[in-house]
Amino acid sequence: MAEAEFDLIARNFEKAAATYERAALVQNAMGAELMAVLGRTLKEYDLAPCWQQALEIGCGPGNFTKLLLESLPSLKRLTLNDLSSSLVAAACERVSGRSGADGCQVNSCQVDSVVGDLTQGTTLEACYDLVVSNATFQWFADLDAALMKLKELAAHGGYLVYSSFLAGTMRELSELLGRGLNYLTADQARTVLELHCEVLHFCTQTVVQHFDSSFHLLRHFKDTGVNSLGDKPLTPSELRRFMLRYEQHYSDESGAIALTWQPYFVVARWRS
C-alpha cells in the first residue's frame, strides 16, 4: 500500500471513531458471523485449540475486539493492530473500560498494541497462534504478499481466521463512478489462501443494505470511515448528479436505495 493511501485510510477511520460502532451494521454482523463460523468449523473438525496469543489486524474502535475476548476466554495475550493510534487507544478503552489503556489487563488477558501496516515490515516476534481480522483484508492491495508477511508472525500450526469482501461489493458505486477497490473473486481469494494455508472453511454471503435516501448513504460512509467515493472529492455539482443517479438506478418501490456487500469468511491453518 502506498504511503499516501495508508495515511488517507487512517485519517478516514480516525474521523469515524465515535460513530463507527452504531453505523457499521454490516461489519458488526460480519464479526458475529465470523465467530459463529469459527465455532461450527472447530466442531466439524473436532478441534479444540486453546489459543493463548492472538493478533487482531485492523481492530478499529474495538467492536470485534470485545466479541473476540468474550468468545475466547483462553487468551492470555491479545495484540491489537490498526493504522491509527487513536483507534487502537479507543479499542483498548472499549475492552478495558478506562482511557489510556494501552497495555491493559482484561480479565486474564494482557492487551497490548502495535500501530502501522504489519505487511510492510514489523519488529513483532513471531509467536501468535491465532491471527484474526474482521472486515479489513480488503484494504490489502496484494493479498498474497500480505499473507506471506503475516505468516511470519504466526506460531507453528497457528490459525488464520478472518472476514473480508469480494468482487460485487458496492457494485452500485462502481457502476456509477467507474472506480472502487479492486476486490478479488471468491475463486481468486481461495487460490491465494491455499498457497499459504490449509483452508478449513470458506463461505460467502450476499448482503443488501437499504437506506432512506442517497443522503443517508453518504452519511453512512462518513460515519463508518469508508471512503468509497475515491480520494478526489466530488464537486458539489458532481455530488448532486451522483445522488440523483443513485436514487434513479437503485431505489425500490418504497424509495429506499440499496447498497450491496459480498462478505466472505475464512477459517484456516497456516502451512509449515
C-alpha positions in Angstrom: 0.0 0.0 0.0 1.4 3.4 -0.9 2.1 5.8 1.9 -0.5 8.3 0.7 -3.2 5.6 0.7 -2.1 4.4 4.1 -2.4 7.9 5.5 -5.8 8.5 3.8 -7.4 5.3 5.2 -6.1 6.1 8.7 -7.5 9.6 8.6 -10.9 8.5 7.4 -11.3 5.9 10.1 -10.0 8.2 12.8 -12.7 10.7 11.9 -15.3 8.0 12.2 -14.1 6.5 15.5 -17.0 8.0 17.5 -19.8 6.9 15.1 -18.4 3.6 13.8 -19.9 1.3 16.4 -23.5 2.3 15.7 -23.1 2.8 11.9 -21.1 -0.2 10.9 -24.1 -2.6 10.9 -22.7 -4.9 8.2 -19.3 -5.1 9.7 -20.6 -5.8 13.1 -22.9 -8.5 11.8 -19.8 -9.9 9.9 -17.9 -10.1 13.2 -20.7 -12.1 14.9 -21.0 -14.4 11.9 -17.2 -14.9 11.8 -17.2 -16.2 15.4 -20.2 -18.4 14.6 -18.4 -19.8 11.5 -15.4 -20.5 13.6 -17.4 -22.3 16.2 -19.1 -24.5 13.6 -15.8 -25.3 11.9 -14.0 -26.3 15.0 -16.9 -28.6 15.9 -17.0 -30.1 12.4 -13.3 -31.0 12.5 -13.4 -32.0 16.2 -10.8 -29.3 17.1 -10.4 -27.6 20.4 -7.4 -25.3 20.1 -6.5 -23.4 23.3 -5.4 -20.2 21.8 -3.3 -18.1 24.1 -1.7 -15.4 21.9 -3.7 -13.7 19.3 -3.1 -10.8 16.9 -6.1 -8.8 15.6 -5.4 -6.9 12.3 -7.5 -3.8 11.9 -9.1 -3.6 15.3 -10.7 -0.2 14.6 -12.5 1.2 17.7 -12.8 -2.3 19.2 -16.3 -3.6 18.2 -14.9 -7.0 17.2 -12.2 -7.0 19.8 -14.8 -7.1 22.6 -16.6 -10.0 20.9 -13.2 -11.8 20.5 -12.3 -11.6 24.1 -15.8 -12.7 25.2 -15.6 -15.7 22.8 -12.0 -16.9 23.5 -11.5 -16.9 27.3 -8.3 -18.9 26.9 -6.4 -15.9 25.5 -3.5 -14.8 27.6 -2.3 -12.1 25.3 -4.1 -10.1 22.6 -2.1 -7.6 20.4 -4.3 -5.0 18.7 -3.2 -3.6 15.4 -4.5 -0.7 13.3 -3.2 2.1 11.1 -4.4 4.7 13.6 -3.0 5.1 17.2 -6.2 6.8 18.3 -8.3 3.9 17.1 -6.1 1.4 18.9 -6.5 3.5 22.0 -10.3 3.6 21.5 -10.3 -0.2 21.2 -8.2 -0.6 24.4 -10.6 1.7 26.3 -13.6 -0.2 24.9 -12.5 -3.5 26.2 -10.9 -2.3 29.5 -13.3 0.4 30.5 -10.7 3.0 31.0 -8.8 5.5 28.9 -5.1 5.4 28.1 -5.5 1.6 28.4 -2.5 0.5 26.2 -1.0 -2.4 27.9 -4.1 -3.0 30.0 -5.3 -6.3 31.6 -8.8 -7.6 30.6 -9.7 -10.5 32.9 -6.7 -12.8 32.5 -5.7 -11.5 29.1 -2.9 -8.9 28.6 -3.9 -6.5 25.8 -1.1 -4.6 24.0 -0.9 -2.9 20.7 1.1 -2.1 17.6 0.3 0.7 15.1 1.0 0.5 11.4 0.8 -1.7 8.4 2.2 -5.0 9.5 2.6 -6.2 5.9 5.3 -3.6 5.4 7.6 -4.9 8.0 7.5 -5.3 11.7 9.6 -5.9 14.8 6.9 -8.1 16.4 8.0 -11.6 17.5 6.6 -14.5 15.5 4.5 -16.1 18.3 0.8 -15.8 17.6 -1.2 -19.0 17.4 -4.2 -17.0 16.1 -4.2 -14.2 13.5 -7.7 -12.8 13.3 -9.4 -9.9 11.5 -12.9 -8.7 10.7 -13.7 -6.7 7.6 -10.1 -5.4 7.0 -8.2 -7.6 4.5 -9.9 -5.9 1.5 -7.6 -3.0 2.1 -4.6 -5.2 1.2 -3.7 -4.4 -2.4 -1.9 -7.7 -2.7 -3.4 -10.5 -0.6 -0.7 -12.9 -1.5 2.1 -10.6 -0.3 0.1 -9.7 2.9 -0.4 -13.3 3.9 3.3 -14.0 3.3 4.2 -11.3 5.8 1.5 -12.2 8.3 2.6 -15.8 8.2 6.0 -14.7 9.6 4.2 -13.6 12.8 2.4 -16.9 13.3 3.4 -19.8 15.5 3.8 -23.2 14.0 0.4 -24.8 13.5 -1.3 -21.5 14.1 -4.7 -20.4 12.7 -5.8 -17.6 10.4 -9.5 -16.5 10.9 -10.9 -13.5 9.0 -13.7 -12.0 7.1 -13.4 -9.6 4.2 -15.2 -8.6 1.0 -15.3 -10.0 -2.5 -16.0 -8.6 -6.0 -19.5 -7.3 -6.2 -19.2 -5.3 -3.0 -20.6 -1.8 -3.5 -21.2 -2.6 -7.2 -23.6 0.3 -7.4 -20.8 2.7 -6.8 -18.5 1.0 -9.3 -21.2 1.1 -11.9 -22.0 4.8 -11.4 -18.5 6.1 -10.7 -16.3 3.7 -12.6 -14.0 3.2 -9.7 -13.7 1.3 -6.4 -11.5 -1.1 -4.5 -10.1 -4.0 -6.6 -11.9 -6.8 -4.9 -11.0 -10.4 -5.5 -13.5 -13.0 -6.7 -14.1 -16.0 -4.4 -12.0 -18.2 -6.6 -9.1 -15.8 -6.6 -9.2 -15.3 -2.8 -9.4 -19.1 -2.2 -6.5 -19.8 -4.6 -4.3 -17.2 -2.8 -5.2 -18.6 0.6 -4.3 -22.1 -0.4 -0.8 -21.0 -1.2 -0.2 -20.3 2.5 -2.9 -22.2 4.4 -4.9 -25.3 4.8 -8.4 -23.9 4.3 -10.8 -25.5 6.7 -13.8 -23.3 5.9 -14.5 -20.8 3.2 -18.0 -19.3 2.7 -19.6 -16.3 1.1 -22.8 -14.2 1.6 -24.7 -11.5 -0.2 -26.0 -8.7 1.9 -28.1 -5.8 0.6 -28.3 -2.8 2.9 -31.0 -0.2 2.4 -31.0 3.5 3.1 -33.8 6.0 3.1 -32.0 8.2 0.5 -28.7 8.9 -1.1 -28.1 11.5 1.6 -28.3 8.7 4.3 -26.0 6.6 2.2 -23.4 9.3 2.2 -23.8 9.9 5.9 -23.2 6.1 6.4 -19.9 6.4 4.5 -18.9 9.3 6.7 -19.9 7.6 9.9 -18.0 4.4 9.1 -14.9 6.0 7.6 -15.4 4.1 4.3 -14.1 6.4 1.6 -15.9 4.8 -1.3 -16.1 7.8 -3.5 -12.4 8.0 -4.1 -9.6 10.2 -2.8 -10.5 13.1 -5.1 -13.6 14.9 -3.6 -16.6 15.3 -5.9 -17.6 18.8 -6.8 -21.0 19.9 -5.5 -22.5 19.5 -8.9 -20.9 16.1 -9.3 -22.2 15.0 -5.9 -25.7 16.2 -6.7 -25.6 14.3 -10.0 -24.3 11.2 -8.3 -27.0 11.3 -5.6 -29.7 11.7 -8.3 -28.4 8.9 -10.5 -28.1 6.6 -7.5 -31.7 7.1 -6.5 -32.9 6.7 -10.1 -31.0 3.4 -10.6 -31.1 1.7 -7.2 -34.3 2.6 -5.4 -37.2 0.3 -4.8 -40.9 0.9 -4.8 -40.8 2.5 -1.3 -38.0 4.8 -2.3 -35.3 3.1 -0.3 -31.9 2.7 -2.0 -29.7 -0.4 -2.0 -26.0 -1.0 -1.4 -24.7 -4.5 -2.0 -22.0 -6.2 0.1 -20.3 -9.6 -0.7 -18.6 -10.7 2.5 -16.6 -13.9 2.9 -15.4 -15.9 5.9 -12.3 -17.9 6.3 -11.0 -20.4 8.9 -7.6 -21.8 8.0 -4.4 -23.2 9.4 -1.1 -21.8 8.3 1.1 -24.2 6.3 4.5 -25.1 7.6 
